[in-house]
Amino acid sequence: MSVSFEPDHAASWYAATANPAPERSALEDEVSCDVCVVGAGFTGISAALHLAECGFSVVVLEAVKVGYGASGRNGGQIVNSYSRDLDVIEEKYGAETARALGDMAFEGNRIIRERVAKYAIDCDLRNGNLFAACNQKQLEGLREHQALWERYGYRELELLEGEAVTREVNSRRYTGGLVDHGGGHLHPLNLVLGQAAAVESLGGRIFEYSPVTGVTHGEPAVVHTAKGRVRAERVVMAGNAYLKGVLPEIEGKSMPCGTQIITTEPLGEERARALIPNGLAVEDCNYLLDYYRLTRDNRLLYGGGVNYGGSDPTDITAVIRPKMLTTFPELDDVKVDYAWSGTFLMTLNRLPQFGVVNGNVYYAQGYSGHGVTCTHLAGRLIAEVMTGREERFDAFAGLPQLPFPGGRLLRVPLSAIGAWYYQTRDKLGV
Ligand SMILES: Cc1cc2nc3c(=O)[nH]c(=O)nc-3n(C[C@H](O)[C@H](O)[C@H](O)COP(=O)(O)OP(=O)(O)OC[C@H]3O[C@@H](n4cnc5c(N)ncnc54)[C@H](O)[C@@H]3O)c2cc1C
C-alpha cells in the first residue's frame, strides 16, 4: 500500500493552530552540500539540526511541507523508551544490547526539552503522561514495567491502583495506571516548525514541494527531484512511512500503518479538567490502543485504531468517536471539530531500523507507533556517526531488520489476523 502526497497539511487541529512559518520554495536547480536530508519530519529535521550545530552544510528536501507526515499530525505524546520494552530486548538480543539501548531510552525526551528551551519553541509543552490499564493483567504488566525502568535508572514513575487512577483520568474503563511524571505532551507540528526555523538560523536550507524521485549512489551521491538535484557527501533518508520508490533497500522490511485522531470542540476549562484533572496525556495498554489528551484550548484530542497497510477509513469520526464515548460517555453531546489520519511505520520486532546503504546513505525509520522521542534521538545519533562516533548508532543498526511474513502481498492480512488475536485477548483480559 503506498502513501500518496496531498498538496498541504492534513486538516488537523495542529494545522489550524500552527505557528506562522515562511513559504519555502521548491528546489529548481543544482546545489551542493555536506549532507542532504530527505524528509522534514522529526527524524529529518532533528538530524539536520544536530548536523547544522556540528558545522555541516545541510539541505533538506521535503515532498510537501515541514511536518507534513506523522510528525505534524500525531498524538503529541512524549512517551519514553521504545515501542518494544527493554525486557523483550534483553530476552531477544541479550543484556549488552539492552543496556546500550536502555542507556538511550530517555534521551530523546531530554533532547526535545533542550531544543524547546534553547530555541524558545512555542509548542505547548506539558509534563506527565499516563499508561492506563484496562484489566488486572495490564496493571500487573505496568507494575513490572515500573520495576524494569527503575532498573535502568528511571525513577519518575508512580503506580496508581484501582480507584486511585481516577485522580488522573475520570473514566470507569481503567483498573489502574502508571504515571510517568517525566513524560508529557506537546503540539508536534509547532515543535517541528520551530526546529526547522532553528536549522535555517544556522544556515541550513529547506526546500518544500520537492519530492525526491531517486538517488544516484556515489561520492558524492546525487539526490534527484523533478526540477533539481543535490550533490551531497552524505544523505539521510528520513521519509519513514511516506517514502515510496526511492530506496528499495529500506522500503521492503516494514509496513505503513494508518491511525486516526479526532478533536472535539472546546469543552471549557471546567469540563475538560473533569476528564483529565492534571492534564496528563493518556494511552491505554491495549494492543490496538486509544491515546488522548487535552489541548491548550481545552479540547479533547482522541486517537485510536490501526489500519494495516495505511489505508484510511472513509468516515474517521464514525470510527474514533465511539472509542472516545466508551472512555467518556458524558461527551455524547459534544461536537467533533477535526478528524484526520496519519501513517506511521511498523517493523516486525517493533524496534526502529537504523543503517547505511552504499557507504554514505544513512537511514532511521520504523518507530512502530512511538516515535516522538526516538526520532529526536535518531537525529543526534546520525550526527554522531557522521562525526566519527559510530558506537551508539551501531547499537541500533546491529538489530535485525526482518521483513514481515507474507511479503508485500500478504503482510497486511496476516498482521490484521495477529492484531485481531491480541485485541480479543485484551477484551477477555487474558
Ligand atoms: C496519527 C498518529 C499519531 C501518533 N501519535 C504518536 C504519539 O502520540 N507519540 C509518539 O511517540 N508517536 C506517535 N506517532 C508516531 C510518530 O508520529 C512517528 O513515529 C514520527 O513522527 C516519525 O517521524 P519521521 O520524521 O520519521 O516521519 P514523518 O514525520 O512521517 O516524516 C517523513 C517526511 O518525509 C517526507 N517524505 C517522504 N518521502 C519523501 C520523498 N520522496 N521526498 C521528500 N520528502 C519525502 C514526508 O512528506 C514527511 O514529511 C503517531 C503517528 C501517527 C500517524
PDBQT file of the ligand as one rigid body, heavy atoms in Angstrom, charges set to zero:
ROOT
HETATM    1  C1  LIG A 501      -1.818   9.774  13.900  1.00  0.00    +0.000 C 
HETATM    2  C2  LIG A 501      -0.519   9.420  14.569  1.00  0.00    +0.000 A 
HETATM    3  C3  LIG A 501      -0.413   9.549  15.939  1.00  0.00    +0.000 A 
HETATM    4  C4  LIG A 501       0.811   9.270  16.568  1.00  0.00    +0.000 A 
HETATM    5  N1  LIG A 501       0.932   9.567  17.880  1.00  0.00    +0.000 NA
HETATM    6  C5  LIG A 501       2.152   9.445  18.467  1.00  0.00    +0.000 A 
HETATM    7  C6  LIG A 501       2.328   9.875  19.805  1.00  0.00    +0.000 A 
HETATM    8  O1  LIG A 501       1.421  10.433  20.437  1.00  0.00    +0.000 OA
HETATM    9  N2  LIG A 501       3.552   9.672  20.379  1.00  0.00    +0.000 N 
HETATM   10  C7  LIG A 501       4.577   9.090  19.700  1.00  0.00    +0.000 A 
HETATM   11  O2  LIG A 501       5.660   8.904  20.260  1.00  0.00    +0.000 OA
HETATM   12  N3  LIG A 501       4.447   8.750  18.401  1.00  0.00    +0.000 NA
HETATM   13  C8  LIG A 501       3.269   8.928  17.767  1.00  0.00    +0.000 A 
HETATM   14  N4  LIG A 501       3.131   8.602  16.453  1.00  0.00    +0.000 N 
HETATM   15  C9  LIG A 501       4.335   8.178  15.699  1.00  0.00    +0.000 C 
HETATM   16  C10 LIG A 501       5.214   9.362  15.342  1.00  0.00    +0.000 C 
HETATM   17  O3  LIG A 501       4.441  10.434  14.898  1.00  0.00    +0.000 OA
HETATM   18  C11 LIG A 501       6.219   8.947  14.251  1.00  0.00    +0.000 C 
HETATM   19  O4  LIG A 501       6.951   7.823  14.684  1.00  0.00    +0.000 OA
HETATM   20  C12 LIG A 501       7.215  10.061  13.909  1.00  0.00    +0.000 C 
HETATM   21  O5  LIG A 501       6.562  11.292  13.737  1.00  0.00    +0.000 OA
HETATM   22  C13 LIG A 501       8.000   9.687  12.658  1.00  0.00    +0.000 C 
HETATM   23  O6  LIG A 501       8.753  10.810  12.255  1.00  0.00    +0.000 OA
HETATM   24  P1  LIG A 501       9.576  10.784  10.905  1.00  0.00    +0.000 P 
HETATM   25  O7  LIG A 501      10.213  12.093  10.774  1.00  0.00    +0.000 OA
HETATM   26  O8  LIG A 501      10.445   9.584  10.882  1.00  0.00    +0.000 OA
HETATM   27  O9  LIG A 501       8.482  10.557   9.782  1.00  0.00    +0.000 OA
HETATM   28  P2  LIG A 501       7.375  11.580   9.250  1.00  0.00    +0.000 P 
HETATM   29  O10 LIG A 501       7.002  12.548  10.274  1.00  0.00    +0.000 OA
HETATM   30  O11 LIG A 501       6.302  10.771   8.630  1.00  0.00    +0.000 OA
HETATM   31  O12 LIG A 501       8.143  12.428   8.158  1.00  0.00    +0.000 OA
HETATM   32  C14 LIG A 501       8.541  11.916   6.919  1.00  0.00    +0.000 C 
HETATM   33  C15 LIG A 501       8.610  13.090   5.953  1.00  0.00    +0.000 C 
HETATM   34  O13 LIG A 501       9.265  12.666   4.773  1.00  0.00    +0.000 OA
HETATM   35  C16 LIG A 501       8.626  13.247   3.670  1.00  0.00    +0.000 C 
HETATM   36  N5  LIG A 501       8.932  12.424   2.505  1.00  0.00    +0.000 N 
HETATM   37  C17 LIG A 501       8.589  11.131   2.285  1.00  0.00    +0.000 A 
HETATM   38  N6  LIG A 501       9.034  10.732   1.078  1.00  0.00    +0.000 NA
HETATM   39  C18 LIG A 501       9.675  11.789   0.548  1.00  0.00    +0.000 A 
HETATM   40  C19 LIG A 501      10.340  11.996  -0.688  1.00  0.00    +0.000 A 
HETATM   41  N7  LIG A 501      10.414  11.034  -1.628  1.00  0.00    +0.000 N 
HETATM   42  N8  LIG A 501      10.900  13.203  -0.921  1.00  0.00    +0.000 NA
HETATM   43  C20 LIG A 501      10.845  14.188   0.021  1.00  0.00    +0.000 A 
HETATM   44  N9  LIG A 501      10.204  14.040   1.191  1.00  0.00    +0.000 NA
HETATM   45  C21 LIG A 501       9.633  12.861   1.454  1.00  0.00    +0.000 A 
HETATM   46  C22 LIG A 501       7.155  13.238   4.058  1.00  0.00    +0.000 C 
HETATM   47  O14 LIG A 501       6.404  14.163   3.309  1.00  0.00    +0.000 OA
HETATM   48  C23 LIG A 501       7.209  13.573   5.530  1.00  0.00    +0.000 C 
HETATM   49  O15 LIG A 501       7.106  14.951   5.786  1.00  0.00    +0.000 OA
HETATM   50  C24 LIG A 501       1.923   8.814  15.800  1.00  0.00    +0.000 A 
HETATM   51  C25 LIG A 501       1.792   8.646  14.423  1.00  0.00    +0.000 A 
HETATM   52  C26 LIG A 501       0.590   8.944  13.812  1.00  0.00    +0.000 A 
HETATM   53  C27 LIG A 501       0.480   8.786  12.323  1.00  0.00    +0.000 C 
ENDROOT
TORSDOF 0
